[in-house]
């Protein structure tokens, strides 16, 4: 996430690292709460923490959380492929007739 592009930071003329970090933590926490609530009603295909990391930090965030959980490189590779295939195959990115 690039906090410098957010309107609250765009006109500040300086980078307040504490404010940026606090905002990032807030966004991560909020996304995690939303994901946890959704997982109560739906059965997620991927764990909440990995999905949250992917939403907020992209594929590198997903890989980073997998590495912190000591997942093997083969497991990370196959899960990342499955995640991207699921995303590309869904209606989230592309409308399918």
C-alpha positions in Angstrom: 0.0 0.0 0.0 1.3 3.4 -0.8 0.1 5.7 1.9 1.6 8.8 0.2 -1.1 8.5 -2.4 -3.9 8.8 0.2 -5.5 12.2 0.3 -4.7 12.6 4.0 -0.9 12.4 3.2 -0.9 14.0 -0.3 -0.8 17.6 0.9 1.3 17.2 3.9 4.6 18.1 2.1 6.5 15.7 4.3 6.4 12.0 5.3 5.3 11.3 8.8 6.4 7.7 9.2 4.5 7.2 12.5 1.2 8.4 10.9 1.8 6.2 7.8 2.6 3.2 9.9 -0.4 3.8 12.1 -2.7 4.1 9.1 -1.2 0.9 7.6 -1.8 -1.0 10.9 -5.4 0.3 11.0 -6.1 -0.8 7.5 -4.6 -4.3 8.2 -6.6 -4.6 11.3 -9.9 -3.5 9.6 -9.3 -5.9 6.6 -8.6 -8.7 9.1 -11.9 -8.0 11.0 -13.9 -8.0 7.8 -12.3 -11.2 6.7 -12.9 -12.9 10.0 -16.6 -11.8 9.9 -16.9 -13.1 6.4 -15.3 -16.4 7.3 -18.0 -17.0 9.9 -20.7 -17.1 7.2 -18.6 -18.4 4.3 -16.0 -21.1 4.1 -12.8 -19.4 2.9 -10.5 -21.2 0.5 -7.4 -19.6 2.0 -6.6 -18.8 5.7 -7.7 -15.3 6.9 -4.2 -14.1 7.7 -2.8 -15.1 4.3 -5.8 -13.5 2.5 -5.5 -10.3 4.6 -1.8 -10.1 3.8 -2.5 -10.6 0.1 -5.2 -7.9 0.0 -3.1 -5.3 1.8 0.4 -6.2 0.5 -0.1 -8.1 -2.7 1.6 -11.4 -3.7 4.8 -10.5 -1.9 2.9 -10.0 1.3 1.3 -13.4 0.8 4.7 -15.0 0.3 6.1 -13.2 3.3 3.3 -14.5 5.7 3.9 -18.0 4.3 7.6 -17.8 5.0 6.9 -16.5 8.5 4.7 -19.6 9.1 7.7 -21.8 7.9 5.8 -23.1 4.8 7.9 -24.9 2.3 8.8 -23.2 -0.9 6.8 -25.8 -2.9 3.7 -25.2 -0.7 4.1 -21.5 -1.1 4.4 -21.8 -4.8 1.4 -24.1 -5.2 -0.8 -22.0 -2.9 0.2 -18.7 -4.6 -0.6 -20.3 -8.0 -4.0 -21.4 -6.7 -4.7 -18.0 -5.2 -3.9 -16.2 -8.4 -5.8 -18.7 -10.6 -8.8 -18.3 -8.3 -8.6 -14.5 -8.4 -8.2 -14.4 -12.2 -11.0 -17.0 -12.7 -13.5 -15.1 -10.5 -15.8 -12.3 -11.3 -13.8 -10.0 -9.0 -11.5 -8.9 -11.8 -13.3 -9.8 -15.0 -16.9 -10.2 -15.9 -17.5 -13.5 -17.5 -20.5 -14.1 -19.8 
